[in-house]
Amino acid sequence: MLKLIRSRYFRPVVGLGLLLTAVSVQALSECKAPNGLSADDQGHYCMIHTFRWACLLDKGYDMDKDNWTVMQWDYEECTIRGCDQLLQQTGALSEALFLKACNIAVFDRR
């Protein structure tokens, strides 16, 4: 009996959670992985992109505008967090992915 009552109350909550997740995913920009990455690394690059996007949204940036800008420090911090999150989930980063996505020093080269 308790199981039936519990499931009746929790189903709307789960449905609402999925709806809110779907709404926030709509705002995510398209991921364009750089050339030179394997298929697995392209997927991992897009995971980092998603983590970075969520981090910037959490910091209060409105990226629904056409010409959004963010502070470089916030972008780098969110990139590092995304790389750390991917590393925790997968256990490893390829050298190519590290160089293309996680090596913040690349942004300082001119």
N, C-alpha and C positions, 0 to 999 in steps of 0.2 A: 504494500500500500504506500509506504513512504517513497519507494522508488518511482511510482506513478506520479505522486504529487511533486516530487523533486524534478522529474523530467518535464512536467507541464510548466513549471516556473522557469526552468533554466533554458528551455528552447528559445523563447523570445530574446533572452539576453544574448545567447550565442548568435542568433540571427542578427541582432542589432550590432554586435561586434563585427560580424562579417560585413555588414552594410557600411559601417564606419571605416573599415579597412579598405573596402572597395572605393569609397569616396576619396580617401587620402591617396590611393594609388593613381587615381585619375590625374592628379596634379603632377605626377612624376614625369619628367621630361624623357624623351627617347634616349636610350643608351646607344652611343656610337663608339664601339671599341676601336682603339687605334690599330693600324695595320701591324702585322708581324707577331700577332698572338695566336696561339693554338685555339681550337674550338673550346676546350675546357677553360683556358685562360680568358677567352672572350666572355664566357658566362660568369667567371669570377670577377672580371672587370666590371660587369654590369651589376653584380652584387655590391661591390665597393661603391659604385655610382649610387645605388639605392640607399645604402647606409649613409653616404655623404649627404644625399638629398634630405633624408629624414633628420639628420643632425642639423642641417642648416634651417630646416623648418622649425625644429625645436628651439633654435636660437632666435627665432622671431622674424626671419627673412621672408618676405612676400615674393615668391618666385613665379607667381601667376602672371606677372607683368611681362611685357615683351623684352624690355631692356633692364633686367634685374642685375644688380651688382651686390657683391658681398665683400666684406673686409678680407684681405688676403690671409690674415692670421686665422680667421674663422674657417675659411676654405681649407687651409692646410691642416688645421686641427681636426676638422671633420673628415678629411681624407685619411689622416693617420688613424682616427677612430674606426673608419671603414676598413682599413687594412688590418687593424688589430682584430676587429670583429670577424673578418674572413679567416684570418689566421687561427683564431680560436675555434671556428666552426670546421675548418678543413684540416688543420694541423700543419699546413705547409703553404708557402707561396713560391711559385716558380721565379727564377731570376728574371725572365722576360716580363712577367707581371709586376714584379717589384720595381723594375726599371721604368716601366710605362705608367704605372699607377701610383706607386707608394713612395717613390724617390723624390721627395719634395725639393731636393737640391737642384733638380732639373729646371724648376721654375726660375731659379736665380741666374741661369745661363742666358746670355744675350748675344 
